[in-house]
Amino acid sequence: MFIYNVTVNIDKTKQQEWLNWMKETHIPAMLATGKFTQAKMSRVLINEEMGGVTYSVQYTTDSYETLEKYYKEDASKLREEALKMFKDKFVAFRTELKVISNQYCVSSKN
């Protein structure tokens, strides 16, 4: 399993509009490509020197080949939409992660 992580710092003046767009339009469009099985959005709890608010969106995919297919077939179009809507109001960087293991807490009830 692989995670495509996108970290975004958005200007506070556009934060709510961006959040709504992400939840209602962008994340559903990413999932609709058929290349990701899950998306998880989190707020990063640090204060950036540059200001703004930072979020991490993690898209889960089955293989690196599927992620490469996303880059070739979908990434440009989906990134352009963000640029049109939010122009100079955000900074983004992307990270590819390979999941090594998942461990869960097992509660024991006596």
N, C-alpha and C positions, 0 to 999 in steps of 0.2 A: 504494500500500500504506500502511496505517495501523497504528500500534502503540498499544494501550491498555495503559499502564503503571500498575501498582499498586505503590506503595511502602508497606511495612508495617514498623512497629517493634513487635516482640513481646517481652513480658516473658520474661526468661531462664527463669523457672519453667515456662513453657508452650511454650518454643521447640521441643522435640522433638515434643511432641504436635501442635503447629501444623504443623510440617514434614511429619509423617506424614499429617495430614489434608489438607494442600495437595496432596501427591503422589498420594495414594490416592483422595481424594474431590473436593476443590474444583476442581483443574485439570482432571481428567477431565470434571466436570460443565460447566465452562466450554466445553471443546472439544465436548462433546456437544450444545451449543446449535446447532452448525453454523455459527456466526458467526465462528469463529476457526480458523485453519489451523495455528497453532503456538503453543506457550507455552514461554517460557524463564524459569527462575527463577535469580536470582543473589543472593549475599550481598553487601551493601554493606560495604566494608572501611574503615569509620570507626567511631570510638567516639562514641556519642551521649552528650551531657551528661545526657539524661534516663534513660540506662541502656537496657537491652534490647538486642536484636539486630535489625538492619535488613536487609530483603530487598526486592528488586525483582522483580516478575513482569511479563513483557512478553508480551502476547497479540497476535498478528498477525492482521489482517483485511484484506479486499480493498478496502473502501471506507468512507467516512465514513457513508454511508447504512446500511451493515450494522452499524456501531458504534451508530448511533442506534436501530436496530431492537433491538439487544441491550439498550440502556437501557430501551426501552419494554416489551419482552417478558420479560426474564430478570433484569435487574440487582437489582431489589428482593428477589426470592426468594433469590438466591445470596448477597447481602449479609446478609440476615437470618440465614442459617445460620451465618455467621461470628460474628455478634453473639451468637447463642444459645450457641455453644460457647466463645467466648473473652472475652465481655463487656468488662470493664474492663482486659483484659490486652494490648490492642493499640491502635495508632493507625495509620490508613491515609490516604493521599492518592493521588489519581488524576491522571494526565496523559495527554493525547491527543497523539500524535506523528504527523506526516506524513513518510514516508520520501522523501527527496529523491534519494538515489542509494545504490547499493551498490557498493563497490569491493573487490576481492580481490587478495591477493598472488599473483603468478604466479611460481613458482620456475623459474629457467632452469638446465637441466642441459646442460653441454657434452659 
